[in-house]
Amino acid sequence: MISLISYYADLAIGLILAFLLLSLLVSGVNEGIVRLLGIRSKFLWAYLRDTLDGAETADGASRLDRILDALKRLGRTPRTPSTQAVSPEEGRSRLPASLVGVFARLPFGRDPRPAFSRQPPPVESPPLAAAAGSVAAEQMTAEQMTAGQATAAGETVDPAHPAGQADPEETAVLTVEPAADSTAVGAAVGVLPPDQGMSMAELLHERLQEIDHAKRGRTSIADIPPARFAVAVMEIATEHGGVEALMRDLDALKSPFSRPLKAVWDRASHDLEAFRHGVEDWFDGEMERLSLLYRRYVRWVIVALGLVVTLVFSMDSLEYGKTLLRDNAYRSAVTAFGEAGPQALEPLREQCEPGQDPYACVTDVLSTPAFVKIFTHAPVSVTMDAADGPAWGWHGGDWWQRLTSPAHWPGFLITLIALLFGAPFWWDILRRVSGLRTRTPGSTSS
């Protein structure tokens, strides 16, 4: 009975170790892709751009965006009604809304991250301005052009008194008005055109750039503590003339941030300390929601990577479990060899080549346990020879035969499902089964 329990314990630990190792491989590949493409940082700043600066213009889409939109339209069925074109007044979101957007548009499209700066935060920040390429900047430019054209055309208040019949004094006023009206739209609300200041997202990055480092000329910040975000908003509001002035200008820029800011300010009853805590709690909730959205997209990548790893190593969990039990049977046979004699080696002769020394064969079989055999079914494998060193071998034919064999498909499916639980899950299971304990600060070993 004790021997049977030992067999099943070895089986459980062997399976857990295999799933843990392959899960770590999947997580490592996924993390490498995310870091190489800067997806996590771009995902955060795409959200911050949308929330702080408002939507970007629909006609400012890159060539990649247009290609992806065309592919989506081709992928629709005739029964599905086509979506309406994005309104110029509404714009479009920088945050991707599909898996293709996260791993195609976001990494290779327009970078939403602010430019990296080696300088420390300045003592005085530039004034608040509309973000370049945003709907607010486009509308501000259109209004300025309309005002300039109307003034240049000599429009007067009295339609019965055209510009051609204007007095010399009126003509002098009309020639001076364009210079005064060129910034009237921005000066009336306390914001400026994009080339004369910084957007709200850029002002936020300016407060965080002391913990930043460059990545292809852009910021690499992928996580902002809620407390630091709240303090940064307070600093921006202080330089901007107060919270109410900042809310007024954000509302003029059609920033979605003005609505939660106003709600927090009213709930705090104009108390700055309560307002800071309110902004901190609001941003903490937004980051949780954003993390859930990010994990929803990434889990499909984990599924794809888990499938690739399972097929590359052709990891059949059912076959691997049988091999683990067979190893225990081999060890039992070798243990019984001292008492039962050479006939105890009969179960091992199936693994030996004809004419091979049984003792050398036993050594080879037991020196290649089931855990090592996980990697022997890959298309390319390496073996260690004591005399010749490592030797590489190509097993593409055997590997393809395993993949196309329906007998291995249930084992492949079990492996794929097991990898979806992730490495932390299997590490916790391993600690529980083996009795390992995590060392905590201040604890002493028994």
Disulfide bonds with the S-S distance in Angstrom:
Cys352-Cys361 1.86
